[in-house]
């Protein structure tokens, strides 16, 4: 059975929208200051794609690592996207750097979690890979 999701976007002022998600959260969206009435009062829509990739991938990877009894005490994802110069200015390349902090983290388990997530468990990653090349790297910080 298909799972439906929704978002409701309402114009606030200028180019700023308040978006309410189906789960009840509100997110401000806007354009950069000076850009067609933009006031930089919220995230840009294309940034939200990178946010979605970081959240979806990070949560999936963390679940896998916890199931594999990896002692992850900190986790940071640094996501960078390069967009095309011409419209529609889609992302052409995205890099994701994973920085794991913990005790006794096993590199092969981390690599497998990243691979499983990007290929199967993170729908955002699978969708974005249809347009952009996504590269992952990781670093483990032992404490």
WOLIN-V351534 format. One line per field, one symbol per residue. ss: DSSP state (H for helix, E for strand, L for the rest). A space follows every 50 residues. Layout:
BEGIN
ss=???
END
This chain:
BEGIN
ss=LLLLLLEEEEEEELLEEEEEELLLLEEEELLLLLLLLLLLLLELHHHHHH HHHHHHHHHHHHHHHHHLLLEEEEEEEEEEEEELLLLLLLEEEEEEEEEE EEELLLHHHHHHHHHHHHHHHLHHHHHHLLLLEEEEEEEEEEL
END
